[in-house]
Amino acid sequence: MEQHPVPRQITTFEFKLIGFMTLHQFIYLIVFIPLGVVVYYLFPIPIINILLGGVVGGTGFVFAFVPIYDRPLEVWIKNLYKRLTKPTQYLFLKENPPIYYLSDLFFVSDPYRVSSHIESEEKLRAYLARVNKTQLSANQINKKRQVITSLLEQKLTKKPITKPQTQKNKNQPINKPTTNDQLLTTKKTPFFTGIVKNHKLIPLPGILIYVKDVNNKTLRLLKTNPHGVFATFNPLPAAEYLFEFKDPNNNYFFDTMKIKVNPVNKNPIEVYSKELI
């Protein structure tokens, strides 16, 4: 059985319906050759009527049988008209509005500020909205503030129960109760912190971090917050540990890294995903 090449662009393939001509070629000849005859009889001047009739009839022949760069003449004229009429330069408008799903992203620059991000702002905004709705006066707001501060001071200034001193413990140091300033200044700092981002430097929430020892035993299981930050407050012995990162949704992939943990870790750990897109 003979094999015949099949054209790739089947939709644009035209069959030869009238002899060796396609339907388009036959229409061009039918339209332009009679027009050439009409032009020949309209002009009485002998030489001009022959030239004009030949030009009009030859136009149909050129449209039907003469391609330019393997394209019909009508396609070439159409593309030429588009290139001459449409602009060739496109300007980028810098003041375009951001995409809706990228407008509320939050980028964390300092991972040590874990507890004072958007939650405190939302609480303050909700409180101010309630105050504006009820239209409280300035005196009532000050009274409420005084009540709140007094309750906080009562909680912070609970004195420990101490036995009365006798003559025997004169030389022993007296345990002074801590003041409000001392309690407020004592801040629990994390042992080490880190942040997980993708290749576009966007923080990734919900990433699980397994901290393992040399024997592949899991010592800590951490999870990144909505801003991609993870931290632990329980110290570890100074050594090298395996950090394994996993995405529960399997959208991002990470390498297992060996990181040395010191007794004091000032710099945060920065981890980036390894997706290619």
Secondary structure by P-SEA (a helix, b strand, c coil): cbbbbbbcccccccccccccccaaaaaaaaccaaaaaaaaaacccaaaaaaaaaaaaaaaaaacccccccccaaaaaaaaaaaaccccbbbbbcccccccccccbbbbcccccccccaaaaaaaaaaaaaaaaacccaaaaaaaaaaaaaaaaaaaaccccccccccccccccccccccaaaaaaccccccccbbbbccccccccbbbbbbbcccccccbbbbbccccbbbbcccccbbbbbbbbbbccccccccbbbbbbcccccbbbbbbbbccc
